[in-house]
């Protein structure tokens, strides 16, 4: 329960940093613009989007941690099942690899989505 609470707090902080940085960029763009076509220069040292990188990194980190936990449980359960029925090693191993690949694919997708917020 304590770990879930810590993960939830870190997730909220990551989302808050991501949203605050986006709002700061909008405010900076509105206050610095002399006409409607002028935009904020994002290459300067005073980059208002610094929180996007932190939020994207936290989101990608959660995806990797979740995938690691999921694949660990899949592997552990498969080893226990093989220990109970050694003659089923082939089908259990095949199902374990397929499931782990699906979890890894979902994690990769989550990492890409988390980091897209930083790029865009």
Wavefront OBJ file of the C-alpha trace (Angstrom):
o trace
v 0.000 0.000 0.000
v 2.854 2.345 0.836
v 4.530 1.738 -2.534
v 1.295 2.467 -4.395
v 0.937 5.740 -2.510
v 4.511 6.758 -3.339
v 4.021 5.867 -7.019
v 0.778 7.848 -7.128
v 2.442 10.905 -5.584
v 5.337 10.760 -8.046
v 2.892 10.359 -10.942
v 0.897 13.400 -9.824
v 4.093 15.445 -9.518
v 5.175 14.373 -13.019
v 1.819 15.277 -14.542
v 1.796 18.584 -12.659
v 5.248 19.506 -13.951
v 4.198 18.575 -17.463
v 1.062 20.738 -17.286
v 2.737 23.675 -15.529
v 5.433 23.796 -18.195
v 2.835 23.815 -20.965
v 0.891 26.606 -19.264
v 4.066 28.607 -18.675
v 4.946 28.318 -22.358
v 1.495 29.603 -23.325
v 1.729 32.529 -20.896
v 5.276 33.383 -21.968
v 4.256 33.194 -25.605
v 1.272 35.481 -25.031
v 3.168 38.063 -22.976
v 6.325 38.194 -25.103
v 4.621 38.324 -28.479
v 4.440 41.755 -30.091
v 2.198 40.465 -32.852
v 0.303 37.247 -33.490
v 3.004 35.705 -35.674
v 5.876 36.034 -33.184
v 6.571 32.885 -31.163
v 8.712 32.006 -28.168
v 12.293 31.005 -28.950
v 12.669 27.566 -27.302
v 16.426 27.420 -27.837
v 17.254 30.082 -25.269
v 18.603 29.375 -21.788
v 15.288 30.484 -20.269
v 13.349 27.590 -21.742
v 9.806 27.543 -20.315
v 9.337 23.896 -21.313
v 11.828 22.362 -18.879
v 9.062 20.554 -16.963
v 7.997 18.661 -20.063
v 11.235 16.708 -20.025
v 10.818 15.834 -16.371
v 7.213 14.748 -16.870
v 8.096 12.707 -19.948
v 10.983 11.057 -18.139
v 8.824 10.153 -15.159
v 6.129 8.735 -17.432
v 8.664 6.678 -19.376
v 10.231 5.490 -16.118
v 6.887 4.294 -14.782
v 6.286 2.401 -18.013
v 9.638 0.631 -17.741
v 9.155 -0.186 -14.050
v 5.673 -1.545 -14.723
v 6.929 -3.689 -17.578
v 9.761 -5.019 -15.435
v 7.367 -5.981 -12.661
v 4.963 -7.592 -15.115
v 7.619 -9.611 -16.911
v 9.063 -10.679 -13.555
v 5.692 -11.997 -12.449
v 5.206 -13.774 -15.767
v 8.591 -15.471 -15.475
v 8.093 -16.412 -11.828
v 4.670 -17.896 -12.492
v 5.996 -19.819 -15.468
v 8.825 -21.312 -13.408
v 6.351 -22.357 -10.705
v 4.069 -23.928 -13.298
v 6.970 -25.824 -14.879
v 8.050 -27.026 -11.424
v 4.572 -28.452 -10.849
v 4.262 -30.047 -14.290
v 7.663 -30.544 -15.914
v 6.156 -32.246 -18.964
v 4.398 -28.970 -19.947
v 7.627 -26.993 -20.299
v 7.098 -26.371 -24.039
v 3.599 -24.831 -23.992
v 4.265 -22.915 -20.766
v 7.513 -21.482 -22.141
v 5.856 -20.490 -25.405
v 2.971 -18.756 -23.638
v 5.407 -17.026 -21.286
v 7.455 -15.598 -24.163
v 4.358 -14.418 -26.064
v 2.917 -12.730 -22.977
v 6.235 -11.105 -22.079
v 6.537 -9.787 -25.640
v 3.050 -8.251 -25.412
v 3.905 -6.596 -22.091
v 7.168 -5.281 -23.532
v 5.341 -3.910 -26.592
v 2.837 -2.083 -24.398
v 5.703 -0.673 -22.316
v 7.532 0.532 -25.406
v 4.362 2.240 -26.591
v 3.988 3.913 -23.164
v 7.607 5.113 -23.260
v 7.118 6.612 -26.720
v 3.902 8.371 -25.648
v 5.604 9.691 -22.498
v 8.526 11.081 -24.451
v 6.342 12.525 -27.226
v 5.070 15.075 -24.729
v 8.644 16.287 -24.350
v 9.236 16.567 -28.087
v 5.942 18.165 -29.054
l 1 2 3 4 5 6 7 8 9 10 11 12 13 14 15 16 17 18 19 20 21 22 23 24 25 26 27 28 29 30 31 32 33 34 35 36 37 38 39 40 41 42 43 44 45 46 47 48 49 50 51 52 53 54 55 56 57 58 59 60 61 62 63 64 65 66 67 68 69 70 71 72 73 74 75 76 77 78 79 80 81 82 83 84 85 86 87 88 89 90 91 92 93 94 95 96 97 98 99 100 101 102 103 104 105 106 107 108 109 110 111 112 113 114 115 116 117 118 119 120
